[in-house]
């Protein structure tokens, strides 16, 4: 199986009303000999699409949902996908589903919300950090129905190919909305 490599950083996730999908960013520091402080900021894209689950499992208030999470490596335009579960409603936790943990030994995903933006605060953050979402909405009232979750995230895998993509130059990290 090989050693599991885990990245640790901060993530910002935007959930539209209804929660059928989400978009986000994962920011982490990678060791770099070229940087003065030894760290180089990296950014990965995150996109989740809801996967239907049995009504017996799904919470009518959005407390439990499953998603196909795609991690996007911007520099190479490569992607890696995994099945995750979201629990806790709006103030959510995201981790691998039980089946995904069995099917992909060594894979690891964990996100824990530490702060949540709603209403006007969410609108300001979305306008700045999520231009593709902002462009799709005709007015701020639509954006006010979204929530933005910010928190600590771990992402890991034992797949050598998956991790080889993380050693390439990165998009510059933005401090937008990152509390």
Secondary structure as GFF3:
##gff-version 3
##sequence-region A 1 179
A	DSSP	beta_strand	5	15	.	.	.	ID=ss1
A	DSSP	beta_strand	21	31	.	.	.	ID=ss2
A	DSSP	beta_strand	39	51	.	.	.	ID=ss3
A	DSSP	beta_strand	64	73	.	.	.	ID=ss4
A	DSSP	beta_strand	78	87	.	.	.	ID=ss5
A	DSSP	beta_strand	93	96	.	.	.	ID=ss6
A	DSSP	alpha_helix	98	103	.	.	.	ID=ss7
A	DSSP	beta_strand	108	117	.	.	.	ID=ss8
A	DSSP	alpha_helix	119	129	.	.	.	ID=ss9
A	DSSP	alpha_helix	131	136	.	.	.	ID=ss10
A	DSSP	alpha_helix	140	143	.	.	.	ID=ss11
A	DSSP	beta_strand	147	157	.	.	.	ID=ss12
A	DSSP	alpha_helix	160	164	.	.	.	ID=ss13
A	DSSP	three_ten_helix	165	167	.	.	.	ID=ss14
###
